[in-house]
């Protein structure tokens, strides 16, 4: 069945396909910045929005504040006037397309906190005009685009799918991944009308190798939730296996490495000290919350969340027991060096990092917890861990390392010399098998 396109929809389509549509990206964090740069590098004009003046000043100067996005990629776009940056939300009306890349955290009661999505949508509604395309990229529960955003945007009288266009396309960023960057990952797109879907698909074809259309915005939202639930559940499984196999004196990392030799029916996931990053610790609980509306229970997901949330306690318990057995002392009064506060290796992203919780738990037991991270000089702006805010890391110095009662490897950055670490340290608690992967065998190293 043919679809009758509104005239302003046809004009927007022509601008998108011609690469002249101005693209506004709202939220210049780990999702928004690489997306904005990708569109600029595809010769599309971009207007970057963020309320953090420091980020805007950096972008205007052609500089990056995210380690894996080099300033050398930003400066040419600013010089060519393809990239402009502003904190002025009154300029939202200038953009033909608006991509929303704002945080979607959880409340203290593990319920969705959509205040940033709602505030951004309300700001867009103030300047919304006919022919604009609005796309949410932030991870959320199925129904957010239609149930939360659409009523706000339509409150002024414009109608979605007719006057303006609305879609959802989940971000799939993996910061620091050397193989898959923004422009190498297929994009899922969903909308509740065909014109909005077609416009969004045309937009993303500028920057990604493949687009996948699904039947609705809610379906696209469910795709992202499913991806993250899959990872959370499988990580919980290997974390539980770690506890079981450790009790049996079996090396879980050796088991996984052998199992992954099977060319079908197995996908390797690895245990750790807890979950980090924005997605995996948070997003499954968005589905858990939404499922209650339909009288559905997410027992499997909640159990996985509980297992993963308990891992920092396991790590601290192993550390305390090992200090007692090896050095004849408890945690109280001990000096602990936490190696790595980023949530994953080789990045500077500390969002939801288990290292932060580990540091708080160690200090709650009466020890001191310093940190060294080759990618993070200072812990900044953590709402959930205020006692750690603005704490500086310590410099790498084997002589100083030797003064700590134990070193806790929480993040397995490649830039660390693990052989030198083990040689200098009195005791190493390794939650990532970093020493094992480096081929280091020592009685000083205890896996947790």
N, C-alpha and C positions, 0 to 999 in steps of 0.2 A: 504494500500500500504506500503510495507516494505521500510525502509530508509537505505541507505548505509552510515554507519558511517565512517568518516576518522580515520585512525589508532591512531592519537594523541587524538582524541575524545574518543576512547575506552580506551586508557591509563588513561585519566583524569577521565573517569567514574569509572574505577577500583579504582583509588586513592580516589575519593570522597566517594564511597560506602564503602571502607575499612577504612575510617577515617584518611587516611595519607596525603590527599591533604593539602598543606599549604594555609591558608586563610588569605589574606591581607584585613584589614579593614581600609579604608581611612577616617579620620575624627573621632576623639575620643570625640565627644560631647554626647548629650543626646540620640542620636540614635546609634552611632558607639560603644560607650563603652559598653552598655548592650549587644549589638550584639556580640562583641568580647568575652566578658565574657561567654555568652551562648555557643558559639562554644568551648571555652576552657573547660567548664564544661561537654561538650559532648566528651571530650578527643581528640579534633581536634587541631592541631598546628596553632597558630594565630600570625601574624605579624601586629602589630598596627602602623598605620601611622598618624602623625599629625605634623604640622609645629610649634606648640606651644611647646617650649622646656620644659616649666613648667609641661605640661601634660605628656610628655614623661618621665621626671625625676620622676614624681609621680608614674607612672606605673612601671617603672624599680625598684622602691623602694617598690612595692606592695601596693601602697596607692591609694585611690580614691579621686577625687575632685568633685564628684557629690553625693549629700546627700543620695539619695535612693539606690545607688550602694555601698555596704559596702566594705571597704578595705579587710575585712576578706574573700571576694570572689575572690579578685585579688591576694593577696599574695601567696596562694597555687599554683596558676597557674604559677606565676613567678618562684617559687621555683622548680616546676616540669618541668620548661623550656618549658611549652606549650605556654606561652605568652612572646613575645618579643615586644619591642616598639622602634620606630625610627622616626626621622625627615628627614632621608635620602631617598629621592624619587628615587635615583638610585637603591634602593633595590626592587623596584616594580616588577622587573623581577623574583625575588625569589619566589613569590607567584604563586600558581596554579590557585587560584581564587582571584579576587579583587572585593570587595564590596565598593561602593562609597556612603558615608554618609556625604556629605558636605552641607553647607547652600545654599538655593535658595531664596534669598530675593527679594524684589521689589525695583525698582528705585523710585525716587521721583515722577515720573509721573505714578506710579502704573503699570509699565511694568516689565516683568520678567528680572531678573538680573542673568544670568547663568555663570557669570565669574568664579565662583568656580568650577562648573561642567566642564566648558571648560578647565580651567587650569589643573584640575586633569586629564582629558582625554588626554590632550597634554603630560602630564608627563608620563602617562601610555604608550602612543604611542612610546615614546623614547626607552622603554625597552620591548615592546610587542613581545611575541614569540608565536610560534605555540603551540596550546594546552592550552592556558590560557582562563579562563572564566571571563568575566567582567560583573558585575551586578550593575546597578544604583538603589539606594534606595531612593535618595532625591526626594521630591515631586516636580512635574513639570507639564508642559502642555503636552497633548497627541502629540506624534511625536518627543519628545526630543531625545530619545534613537536612533531612526533611522535617524532623520534629522540633529542632532547636533553631537552626539557622533560617530556614525558609520563612517561618512566621515573622521573625524580626525584619528580614529583608522586604517582605511584602506589606509590612505595616504602613508604609507610605503610599500604597496604592498600586505599585508596580507588581506584575505577576510573573513568577518564575516560569521559564519555558516559552514565554510570549514577549515580555518586555525586557527582561534580563534573563541570564542563563546561569544555572547552578549545577555543580557536579562535585564528585568526590574522587580523589586519586591518592591512595596511601603512599606516603614516603617509604622508601626502602633503603635508606642510607645505612651504611656500615662503615663508620668512621675509621680511616686508616687501612681499609681493605685494599691491598695493592692490585687485586685482580678485578674487582667490581666497584667502579665509581659510579657517580650519578648517571653518566651518559652511557653506561654499559649494562644497565639493569632494566628489563622490560617494565612498562608502566601499566598498571591496572586502572581502568577508568569506568566509573558508573555514574549514571544520572537517571532522573525519573522522567525525562522526556528526551526524544531522539535528537532534537536540535542541540540541546545542551551537551549530550553525549558526543555528537559529531564534532562540535566545536572544540571540546576538550581533547578529543583524539587527534584532531588536526594540530592543536597546539603542541602536544607532547612529541609529535613526530619530528619536530625540529631538533630534539635533544636526545631521544632514546632510540635504541635499535628496533624496538617492537612495542606496540601497544595492544592491550588485551581489553576488549569491551565486555562488560558484564551488564546484566539486565537492569540494575538499579543502583542508586547510591548506597543503599543499605547492604546490598550484596558486596560492593567494593569495600565497605567498612568491615564486613564480616571476613573478607579475604585477609585483611591485615591482622585482625584479631586471631584468625586461625593460624597464620604464620607464626605469631608470637606465642600462642598457646602451645603449638607443636614443640617449639624450642624449650619453653619453660618445663613442660612435662618430661621431655627427654633428658634435660639437664638434671631434673629432680631424680629421675630413674638412676642415672649414673652416680649421683651423689649418694643415693641409698645403697647402690651396689658397692661403692667405696667403703662404706661403713661395714657392710657384711663381709666383703673380701678381706678388709684389714683385720677383722676379727679372726679370719681363717688363715692369716699370714700369706695372703695372695695379693700380688701387685695389680691393682685395678688398671693402671696405665698399660701394663704389659698385656693384660686381657683385652683391652680395647684395641690396642695396636694389632694384635693377632686377629681379632674378630673382624677388623675392617679390611682384611685381605680377601674376605668373601665378596665377590663382585656383584652380589644381589642380596636383597633382604636385610641389609644392615647399613646404618648410617652412623658414623662415629660422633658422639658427643663426649665432652670431658668434664670431670668434676672440678670443683673449685671452692673458694671460701664463702661463696654466696653469689647472688645475682647482682649485676650492675647494668648501667646504661638506662636510657629512658624507657625502653620498650618492654623488656622481658620481665622485670620485677613488677611492672605496673599494669600493662595492658590486659593480661588475663582477668584481672579483677574488674575491668570495665564490663566484660562479658558476664561475669558472675553477678554483678549488680543488675544488669539489664535482664538476665534470665529470670530473676525473681518476679518481674512484671508478668511473665508468662507461666508462673508457678512451676518453673523448671529449676532443678538443683544441679550445681556444678561440683559434685563431690570430688571427681577426679582432679579437676583443676585446682580446687582449694587444697587438696592433699598435697599436690605438687608444690603449691605456694608455701605450705607449712614446712615441707622438707627443705626447700631452698632457703627459707627464712631462718631455719635452725642451724644452717652450716657455720655461721660465724661463732655460735656458741660451742660447736664441736671443735673448731680451730683453737679457741681460747682454752678449752678444756685440755686438749692435747698439749698445748704450750705449757700450761701450768703443771700438768703431770710430768712432762719431760724435764722441766726445770727442777722439779722435786727429785726425780729419779737420777738425773745426770749431775746436777750441781748442788743438790741438797738445800734448795731454797724454794720459796713460793713466789708468786707474782708480786706480792706487796713489796714495794721498794725496788723492784727490778727495773732495769733500763732496757726497753725494747725498741729496736729499729724496724719500722715497717717499710719494706721495700716495694714501692709502687702504690700510688693512691688513685691513679686512673683506673676506670672500671675494666679496661681491657688493654692488651699489650700494644705498645707503639703509638698511643694517642695521648692527648692531653685532656681528655673528657672525664670528669669526675662525677658525672650525674649518677646518683644512686649507687655509687661505688661501695662495695662491701668493705673496702679498706677503711672508710670513714667510720662505719659501725664498729669495726674491729678496734680501731684506735680508742673509741669511746669506751668499749667494753674493757679493754686492757687498763685504761686509766681508772675506770670504776672499781677495778680490783686493787688499786693502790700502786700500780706501776706507772712509769712515764712512757709515752709512746711518741717518739720522733719519727720522721719519715724522710726517705730519699726517693725521688722520682726524677729520672733524666728528662721527662717531658713536662713536669709540673713543679714550678718553683714555689708556689704559694697556693694554699687552699682558699678559694674566694667564693663568697656568695652562696653558701649552702644553708637553705632555710631549715633543713631538718637537723643540722649539726652545728648549732651556733657556737659551741665551745671550741670548735676547730677553725672557725673563720679567721682568715688572715694569718694563719700559722705558716711559717716559712719552713721549707725543707732544709735538710742538712746537706752539706757538700759531700761528695764521694771521697773518702779518705780511709784506706785500709787500717791506718793507725787508729783512727777514731772508731771504726767498725769494731775493732778488737775490744773496745771499752764497754760495749753493750753485752748484756747477759744473753740475749738472743736476737737473731734477725728473722723476721717473719716475711717470707716472700708471698706477697698478696697479688702482685701483678708481674707477669713474666716478660718484661720488656727485653727486646733483643740487645739494647745498648748496654746492658749490664755484663760485667766480666764475672761470671759465676764462679769460675775457678779461683779468682782472687778473693771473692767474697767468702768462699768456704775456707780458704786458707787463713783468712784474717779472723773470721767469726769464731766465737766460743761454741755457738749452737745455731743451727739453721732450721727453722720450721718452714717447710716447703709445701705450699698449698696448690701449686701449679705443675709440679714435677719439672720445674725449670732446671734443676741440677741434673736430674736423670736425662733430660733431653740434651743437655750439654755433655753428657758422658762422664759425669763426675760421680764417683763412688766414695763415700766417706761416712764414718760413724757419726760425724757431726750433724749429718743431714737426717732429719725426721720428717716424713711426709704426713700431712694432716688434711 
